[in-house]
Amino acid sequence: MSEAGLLADPAEVRAILVSSAQAGEPISYSEVLELLGHHFTRPKMRALCKVLAYIDDEAAEHGEPELAVLVVRQSDGLPGQGWWVGGAKKHGYTGLWEGPKAARLIRKIQREAFDYWAGRDG
């Protein structure tokens, strides 16, 4: 996938996500968009998801844990539909996209990113 047409520079978004991982905290869609100088809108969120997919593809190529799973909805602390469509499948998860089982899966995957990036430079 080309970087052309993406909402933001993937390197800038990756830096935000690595910082979030180093802090051991997920980050909301609206917080990421705000850091990029955008107000939250659904079209902007969908555009951000394309950047997140690009970043995760790059991370996989370098043997790094995924980072898109750190970007969550403010309402329930879980990733949105875009992550679940591809991300859940990668992890063999076929359950609901919300609720306790979904939250456990997300915490586990987020923990992998937190542990990997703790004490590392981005």
C-alpha beads as a LAMMPS data file, in Angstrom:
LAMMPS data file: protein, C-alpha beads

122 atoms
121 bonds

1 atom types
1 bond types

-500.0 500.0 xlo xhi
-500.0 500.0 ylo yhi
-500.0 500.0 zlo zhi

Masses

1 110.0

Atoms # bond

1 1 1 0.000 0.000 0.000
2 1 1 1.258 3.447 -0.844
3 1 1 1.368 6.256 1.700
4 1 1 -0.257 8.541 -0.880
5 1 1 -3.751 9.552 0.067
6 1 1 -3.382 8.710 3.733
7 1 1 -4.774 11.120 6.349
8 1 1 -1.412 11.574 8.054
9 1 1 2.221 10.588 7.782
10 1 1 2.400 6.995 9.039
11 1 1 5.683 7.788 10.813
12 1 1 3.951 10.531 12.819
13 1 1 1.041 8.270 13.749
14 1 1 3.445 5.428 14.586
15 1 1 5.359 7.759 16.918
16 1 1 2.104 8.596 18.717
17 1 1 1.267 4.901 19.089
18 1 1 4.762 3.921 20.236
19 1 1 4.591 6.690 22.845
20 1 1 1.232 5.322 23.979
21 1 1 2.686 1.809 24.179
22 1 1 5.706 3.052 26.138
23 1 1 3.320 4.737 28.585
24 1 1 1.359 1.485 28.906
25 1 1 -1.893 3.220 27.947
26 1 1 -4.300 2.929 25.033
27 1 1 -5.274 6.131 23.234
28 1 1 -8.659 7.151 21.845
29 1 1 -9.399 7.838 18.203
30 1 1 -10.233 11.448 19.053
31 1 1 -6.939 11.894 20.961
32 1 1 -4.921 10.625 17.997
33 1 1 -6.829 12.854 15.582
34 1 1 -6.356 15.846 17.904
35 1 1 -2.601 15.223 18.084
36 1 1 -2.621 15.212 14.272
37 1 1 -4.467 18.544 14.197
38 1 1 -7.906 17.192 13.252
39 1 1 -11.285 17.298 14.928
40 1 1 -13.018 13.953 15.337
41 1 1 -15.375 13.055 12.521
42 1 1 -16.377 9.613 11.303
43 1 1 -14.734 10.163 7.886
44 1 1 -11.490 11.249 9.602
45 1 1 -11.674 8.215 11.904
46 1 1 -12.086 5.900 8.892
47 1 1 -9.160 7.620 7.183
48 1 1 -7.093 7.134 10.353
49 1 1 -7.931 3.429 10.258
50 1 1 -6.245 3.169 6.842
51 1 1 -3.097 4.658 8.351
52 1 1 -3.329 2.239 11.292
53 1 1 -3.563 -0.743 8.928
54 1 1 -0.503 0.528 7.053
55 1 1 1.424 0.875 10.346
56 1 1 0.491 -2.642 11.477
57 1 1 1.559 -4.108 8.119
58 1 1 4.932 -2.389 8.527
59 1 1 5.248 -3.567 12.140
60 1 1 4.566 -7.165 11.106
61 1 1 7.325 -6.949 8.492
62 1 1 9.755 -5.882 11.249
63 1 1 8.636 -8.493 13.783
64 1 1 7.029 -5.860 16.032
65 1 1 3.681 -6.233 17.790
66 1 1 0.665 -4.525 16.308
67 1 1 -0.100 -0.987 17.430
68 1 1 -3.550 -0.262 15.953
69 1 1 -5.125 -2.190 18.835
70 1 1 -4.026 0.656 21.126
71 1 1 -6.458 3.055 19.434
72 1 1 -9.822 2.690 21.143
73 1 1 -13.270 4.194 21.459
74 1 1 -13.737 6.523 24.421
75 1 1 -17.063 4.860 25.196
76 1 1 -15.785 1.375 26.047
77 1 1 -11.998 1.332 25.591
78 1 1 -12.172 -1.142 22.696
79 1 1 -11.074 -0.735 19.076
80 1 1 -13.711 0.033 16.486
81 1 1 -15.148 -2.175 13.789
82 1 1 -12.210 -1.598 11.447
83 1 1 -9.843 -3.369 13.819
84 1 1 -12.214 -6.238 14.538
85 1 1 -12.811 -7.076 10.877
86 1 1 -9.151 -7.958 10.330
87 1 1 -7.555 -7.987 13.763
88 1 1 -9.845 -10.482 15.443
89 1 1 -9.382 -12.924 12.591
90 1 1 -5.587 -12.736 12.951
91 1 1 -5.994 -13.841 16.559
92 1 1 -8.517 -16.583 15.857
93 1 1 -11.236 -14.677 17.729
94 1 1 -14.807 -15.132 16.505
95 1 1 -16.772 -13.757 19.453
96 1 1 -18.618 -10.486 19.971
97 1 1 -16.763 -7.215 19.348
98 1 1 -17.714 -5.856 22.767
99 1 1 -18.136 -7.210 26.263
100 1 1 -15.857 -9.076 28.677
101 1 1 -14.388 -11.624 26.224
102 1 1 -13.569 -8.911 23.706
103 1 1 -12.030 -6.766 26.456
104 1 1 -9.832 -9.677 27.620
105 1 1 -8.536 -10.233 24.085
106 1 1 -7.795 -6.543 23.611
107 1 1 -6.006 -6.253 26.973
108 1 1 -3.852 -9.284 26.078
109 1 1 -2.840 -7.858 22.681
110 1 1 -2.282 -4.385 24.131
111 1 1 -0.101 -5.919 26.867
112 1 1 2.135 -7.415 24.152
113 1 1 2.699 -3.931 22.719
114 1 1 3.200 -2.397 26.187
115 1 1 5.746 -5.078 27.135
116 1 1 7.580 -4.854 23.812
117 1 1 7.910 -1.059 23.849
118 1 1 8.655 -0.620 27.564
119 1 1 12.161 0.843 27.744
120 1 1 12.689 0.850 23.952
121 1 1 13.123 3.793 21.654
122 1 1 10.579 4.185 18.830

Bonds

1 1 1 2
2 1 2 3
3 1 3 4
4 1 4 5
5 1 5 6
6 1 6 7
7 1 7 8
8 1 8 9
9 1 9 10
10 1 10 11
11 1 11 12
12 1 12 13
13 1 13 14
14 1 14 15
15 1 15 16
16 1 16 17
17 1 17 18
18 1 18 19
19 1 19 20
20 1 20 21
21 1 21 22
22 1 22 23
23 1 23 24
24 1 24 25
25 1 25 26
26 1 26 27
27 1 27 28
28 1 28 29
29 1 29 30
30 1 30 31
31 1 31 32
32 1 32 33
33 1 33 34
34 1 34 35
35 1 35 36
36 1 36 37
37 1 37 38
38 1 38 39
39 1 39 40
40 1 40 41
41 1 41 42
42 1 42 43
43 1 43 44
44 1 44 45
45 1 45 46
46 1 46 47
47 1 47 48
48 1 48 49
49 1 49 50
50 1 50 51
51 1 51 52
52 1 52 53
53 1 53 54
54 1 54 55
55 1 55 56
56 1 56 57
57 1 57 58
58 1 58 59
59 1 59 60
60 1 60 61
61 1 61 62
62 1 62 63
63 1 63 64
64 1 64 65
65 1 65 66
66 1 66 67
67 1 67 68
68 1 68 69
69 1 69 70
70 1 70 71
71 1 71 72
72 1 72 73
73 1 73 74
74 1 74 75
75 1 75 76
76 1 76 77
77 1 77 78
78 1 78 79
79 1 79 80
80 1 80 81
81 1 81 82
82 1 82 83
83 1 83 84
84 1 84 85
85 1 85 86
86 1 86 87
87 1 87 88
88 1 88 89
89 1 89 90
90 1 90 91
91 1 91 92
92 1 92 93
93 1 93 94
94 1 94 95
95 1 95 96
96 1 96 97
97 1 97 98
98 1 98 99
99 1 99 100
100 1 100 101
101 1 101 102
102 1 102 103
103 1 103 104
104 1 104 105
105 1 105 106
106 1 106 107
107 1 107 108
108 1 108 109
109 1 109 110
110 1 110 111
111 1 111 112
112 1 112 113
113 1 113 114
114 1 114 115
115 1 115 116
116 1 116 117
117 1 117 118
118 1 118 119
119 1 119 120
120 1 120 121
121 1 121 122
